[in-house]
Amino acid sequence: MPEGYAPGFGEDAMSMMAARTAAERAAFALPLFAPDTHVLDLGCGPGTITVDLAPTAHVTGIDTNPEQLARARAKAEKTRRSTVDFLAASVYALPFETSTIDAAFSHALFEHLKDPQAALAELRRVLRPGATLAISTSDWSKAKLRPRTANVEAALRGHYLLRRQAGGNPFAGRTIATEVATAGFTNITTRTRHREDMTYRELAAYIESRLATALNNPAPLPHRDQLASAARSAQTWLHSSDGSFTQSWTELTATR
């Protein structure tokens, strides 16, 4: 699971993670992974991308969530990928020697990180000179929703607020190239890709669930009134007419 993921990461979101594949989420990066190299998959979750990320390379999935890592190891065993392993580790403290990794990939991680610069510095440490970095991170400012009613807007604002309270950035895709350049990487290329990760109604249900979970937590919650209003808007959205939703992803490649 991505580090620092906001509260309310429930079963629906877990199911969506389990449906991810390398062909769908990492197509832009796959040609960059050479045979017989060591590739990291950061924030690997249940390992569904990891096991197909680089079939002729040694791939190590990194995550902080023991439950997700158990699922990932079971997935690798089921698919008989002996060149895939998984480690419990933080992206801020990777358990590898300096300049020993050939490539690194992450999908849906950087939008949840409290300190992307620290993560990129650690990646630059473990990657060898000339190594490849490939990142896919979302940008909610470019997400396409139709219809985008007042209730949809209010629910989304609550969703963004929760993300920021957890230390993340819902618009990370807008700034990731600058972050990567600041960290000292070169040959940076980006492209924007829109993808239907979930339906319009599924997004409403996901946001309503996250808001409800946060509100039901007895711990002090900043901006509780705003979040409660956003939860009511999400409920109205969930029971309104159907629509369409595509998420915006920034896909970046760079060189160490």
Beta strands, then each sheet from edge to edge (+ up, - down):
strand 1: 38-42
strand 2: 58-63
strand 3: 84-88
strand 4: 101-107
strand 5: 127-138
strand 6: 144-146
strand 7: 186-195
strand 8: 244-255
sheet 1: 3+ 2+ 1+ 4+ 5+ 8- 6+
sheet 2: 3+ 2+ 1+ 4+ 5+ 8- 7+
end
